[in-house]
Amino acid sequence: MKTAMRRLSFLSLTFLSLLCTATSLAFAADMPTGEALMEKAAAKTGSKAALDKAKSIIMSGTVSVEGRNITGPVAVWQEAGKSYTAIEFPGVGKVEEGYDGTVAWEMNALQGARIKTGEERTAAIRAGRLNLVASWREDYKSALNLGEATVEGKPTWKVELVPNEGRAETFYFDKESGLPIRVSQILVSPLGEIKVDMLLTDYREVDGIQTPFVMKQQAAGQVMAMRFTKITYAEPIPAGRFDLPAAVRAVLASQNATRKK
């Protein structure tokens, strides 16, 4: 009798184990790969013709710090891997950052100019891509689907992207639209490592490309919302837009002089 009970118990545990395995395999079979989700997102963003035609982007609107009654203008220019962003806050002044194809930098009225290096520089280069999703293979070496997640009430696929240099980033793709609606990452800064969450909403078609007009960034306990009123892929970038400011050039000259000593 005891032997029979032990056999039954063993068979029951074996059955449950096989059932769990079968369930896992079925789930895995239904779950798209990270690479497939990236390719789908690229296709949903716009046709190859539209993406190939877009050589630059100009964005303008307002930025606000939620809960602090601080609002100012924001403008973004990107072209050929180069980028420049400017934000102005009343009482704080202008905050700028850019990448001229070699040097990544930032500058503000309180701390002056500084040069970004290491992981921070690499992250700035990726952020300056005209369409990071469509060209993801240039900057990332793998894409792994971590499963389902809910973002702002929407079912999503959670994909971990491992860059060629730097820390893994997590993209959340809306199951219905296929577009990214949240990006989570750890950024290196002068203040240390900072967890940053970016929500992408209000997608609209601009020159055949699906583009988010609202970006909300949560970091260090604050939420900064950028709401763009105009985005174009067609207007030319002003000459010299990506040139290094005089203060940044001065910092570079000082660093070079120090290295030569």
Stockholm file with secondary structure:
# STOCKHOLM 1.0

chainA/1-261         MKTAMRRLSFLSLTFLSLLCTATSLAFAADMPTGEALMEKAAAKTGSKAALDKAKSIIMSGTVSVEGRNITGPVAVWQEAGKSYTAIEFPGVGKVEEGYDGTVAWEMNALQGARIKTGEERTAAIRAGRLNLVASWREDYKSALNLGEATVEGKPTWKVELVPNEGRAETFYFDKESGLPIRVSQILVSPLGEIKVDMLLTDYREVDGIQTPFVMKQQAAGQVMAMRFTKITYAEPIPAGRFDLPAAVRAVLASQNATRKK
#=GR chainA/1-261 SS CHHHHHHHHHHHHHHHHHHHHHHHHHHHHHSCCHHHHHHHHHHHHBCHHHHHHCCEEEEEEEEEETTTTEEEEEEEEEETTEEEEEEEETTTEEEEEEECSSCEEEEETTTEEEEECHHHHHHHHHHTCSCTTTTGGGTEEEEEEEEEEEETTEEEEEEEEEESSSCCEEEEEETTTCSEEEEEEEEEETTEEEEEEEEEEEEEEETTEEEEEEEEEEETTEEEEEEEEEEESSSCCCTTTTSCCHHHHHHHHHHHHHHHC
#=GC SS_cons         CHHHHHHHHHHHHHHHHHHHHHHHHHHHHHSCCHHHHHHHHHHHHBCHHHHHHCCEEEEEEEEEETTTTEEEEEEEEEETTEEEEEEEETTTEEEEEEECSSCEEEEETTTEEEEECHHHHHHHHHHTCSCTTTTGGGTEEEEEEEEEEEETTEEEEEEEEEESSSCCEEEEEETTTCSEEEEEEEEEETTEEEEEEEEEEEEEEETTEEEEEEEEEEETTEEEEEEEEEEESSSCCCTTTTSCCHHHHHHHHHHHHHHHC
//
